[in-house]
């Protein structure tokens, strides 16, 4: 079985997922040809029609944005919907130019892919529901994003976090309203001085948290460094407002680190509230602070919840 995996490099979590999925398929004994395309093709995906499929290809696995460009005779086409940008909830997180591009072009690209694909896959039930409703089409097959649970694992399973030093919170994500990063200073202001929030940052420029007490800039991290920080953290804080199926949440849970996240879109499909993590209402700053404080005061609960989180992801 040969799978062609044409991917437009987006410099997002989708790139990491693509690499992880290709490696996992190869471990299953399948032949995978991953072909990376420059980001410019995102705006003109029809240009990728001229590229031939690798000889012997049986299945083409492509993003829903450009799947229509990879339909080839004698192959089966699978289109994957990661984040449905036509969701009305997405409107307030994009510029007018982005909105125009999504409505006029991306919608046409995705509808063409829906017609030509042999199977459409969505990475969460929420995504599948909104896709079906907006496009008035069949329900996509739901397959939650997968992660490498051999790589993302606790350093030593079933062991409590170190009880010395500050209580360690981790935030991994871009600085955007959609990710809820603007809520972090307000949440931290309700916690005492014994709490430290470490966050990743993709560039060398200053961050909005640079001079706020209790914040620690980790800078840009590679995959191994992200895993090390997840293992070190007492919990992952994820106050997002809109997601597809966030890999970072599943990666932290696989590292036996509980997650405090928003009770929105796909997160309830991943986190069992009170068992594998805690869910708070969107924008409820006091609720997030209470959730963090409740775990800080109960190390045994962090251990129990972390073990359960790891088991659920595996």
N, C-alpha and C positions, 0 to 999 in steps of 0.2 A: 504494500500500500504506500503510495507516494502522495504527500500533502504539500501543496504550494501555499505559502503563507506570505502574500504580498502586503507589506506594512508601510504606510506613510509615517515617517518619523515625526512625532508630535511633541517630544520632550515632556511627556506626562507619564502618569502611572500606566497608561495603556502600553507604552513601549516596554516597560518592565514586565507587564503581564504577558506580552507577546513573546518575549525572550524566555520567560519561565514556562509558558505553555509549549513552545517548540521543544525545549529541553525535556519536558515531561513526556511528550509524544514520542520522542526518540528513545527514551528509556523504556517505552512500551514496545519497542522494536519496529516502530514506523519510520519511514524515511520522510524527512521534512526539509523542504527548501524554503528558507526564509529570505525574502528579497526586500531590502529596504529602499524606499523612495524618498527623495527630498520633500520637505514640507510644502514646497510650492505646488505639488500635485494635489494638495488638499483643495486648492481653489479651481483646479481644472482636471478633475479625475478622469474625464473622457480621454485624455491624452495617454492614459495607461492602457488603453485598448490595444495599442500597437505592440505591446510586449507579449511575446509568446510564452505559454506555459511550459515549464520544464518537461522534457520528454518523459512520458509515462505517468503524468499526473492523473490521479484518480479524484482527488478532492481539492477544491480551492476554498480556503478559509480567509475571509476578508471583512473589513469593517463595513458597517451598514452605509457609511458615507460614500464608499467607492466600490461596493460589491458589484454593481452593474457593469463596471469596466472590466471585470475579470471572468465573466461568463464565457466558457470555452466549450466547443463541441467535445462530447465524450467525457466530460467531467461533471461532478456534482458540486454545486456552489452553496456554501454556508455563509450567511451574513450575520455579523455579531453587533448588537446594539449595546454600547457601553453606557452612554449618558444621552438621554433623549432630549435634545435641545429645543424641541417643539413643545415641551411641557410648559404650560402657562406660568408655572412657578419659577421658571428660569428667566422670565422677562426682566425682572429687576436686577439681574446680575450680568447683563450684557449691555454693550453700547448700542446706539442706534444703528451704527454701521454693521455690527455683528448681527443684530436682529434682522436687518435687511438681507444680509448674506444667508442667514439661516432660512428665512421665509422664501426667498426667491430661488436660491440655488440648492441648498442642502436638502430641503424638503423634496425637490424634484429628484435629486440623486438617490435619496433613501426610498422614495416610492418606486423608482426604476429598479432598485435592488430588491425590494419586496416582491415585485412581479417576477423577477428572473431567478431569485434564489430558490434552491430546492428545500432549504430550511433556514428560518430566521431564529436566532437565539438571542435572548435578553439576559442580562447578568443579574436581574432581580425580578421578583414578581411585580413590584411597583413599576419598574421600567416596562415590563411586558404589558401591564394593564394600560398605562398611558399611551404606549405605542399602538395598541389595538384600538383604543378609543379615538385617538387623534387621526389615525390613518384609515379607520373603518375597515380593518382587515382581520385576518385570523390571528389568534393569540400566539405570540412567539413561544418557542420552547424555552423554559427557564432553567438556566444552569448558572448558579452562583460562581463568581470568580474563584479560581483555585489558587492556592499558594503552595510553595515547597515546604511542607511541614518537617522535612528532615533538616533543612537549613534553618528555618525559623522555628526554633525550639529553645526551651530554657537551658541555661548553662548546666544546671543540676535540677532535675525535676523533683517537685514535692518539697522544696526547701524554701523557707521564709526569706523575704527580702532582708537585707542588712538593716538592723535597727539603730545604726549610728548615723550621725549626720542629719541633714534636712530630709523632710518628706519630699520625694522626687516625683514631679509630674513631667510628662513629656508631651510636646505638641509637634507633630510632623505634618506639614502641609504648606501650601502657598499662603501668602498674606493677601487674603481677599475676603470680602463680605460673605461670599458664598460659603467659604470654609469656616466663617465665624471667628476669624482671628481678632477682629475688633473687640470681641467680648473678653479676651484673655486678661487685659489689665483690670477690668471691672470685677472679674471673678477672683483674681489674685488679691484685690483690695479688701475682699471679705474674709481672706484667710490670714492667719498670723504669720509672723516672721520666720517660723520654722519650716516654711514650705518654699521649695525652689522649683521654678518652671523652666525647663530646658526646651529650646526650640531650634529647629533646623532653618537654615537660610541659604538660598541657592546662589547668592551673589556676595561680593565683598563690600557692597554698599552698606551704609548704616541702616538699622531697623527701627521701627516705631517703638521698640521696647528697650533701646540701647541704654537709656539712663534710668530705667525703672528698677527699683530694688526688688530682688527675688527672681529676676529674669536672667537666664544664661544662654548666650548665643552659641550654638554648636557649629554654625557655619554649614557649608555643603558637605554632606556625608555620603560615602559609598555604601554599598549594600551591607558589607560586614560591619561598618560603623553604626548603621541604623540598627542592626540586630543587637549590637553591644549596648546601645542606649536603651533599647526596649527591654533588654534583660536587666539593666541597671535600674530602670524606672519602677516606682511603686504602682503607677497607673498611667494610662494614656488618656489625655483629655482631648475630646473631639466634638466641639460645639458647632458642628456644621449646620447649614440651612438647606442644602440640596446636594444629593450624591447619586451616583449610579450604584456601585457596590464597592466601597472603598477598601483597597488592598491593605492600607496601613492598619486598619482596625483588625483585620483578620491576622495580619502578621504579628501584631502585638499580642493578641489572644493566643496565638500559637506559641509565643515566647513565655506564656503563663503570666502575662501582665493584663490585669483587668482593664476595661475601658469604660470611661464615663462619657457618654455621647448623647446627641440629640435624638429624641424619639420622633424621627421623621423619615420619610421615604423608605429606603431599603434597610435602615439600621435595625428595626425590630425583627427583620428576617435573619439577622446575623447575631444579635445580642438578645439573650433571654434575660429580661430585667430581673435583677435580684439573684440570678443564678450564675450567669457568665459575665455580668457587667451591670452597669446602672444606666438607665435612660432618663433624660430630663427633657422638659418641654423646650421647644425652640425659643431662644432668646431669654430664657429664665435664668438670669445671672445668679440670683439667690439660690435657685434649685441646684445649679451646678456646684456652687460653693458648699451647700449642705451635703451633696453626694460625696464630694472630695473629703470633707471633714468626717463624714461617717466612716469612710474607709480608713482614714488616717488613724482614727481612734480604735480601730479593730484590726490589728495585723493578722489575726487568725482568719478573719473574713476575707482579707486580701488573698491569703494562701488558698483558702477553699474555693473562692471565686476564680482565681488564676488557674487552678487545676481543672476546674469545670470548663473554663474557657478553652484551654488547650484541648481537652477531650472533644469538645463540640466542633472545633475547627478540624481536627484530625478525622 
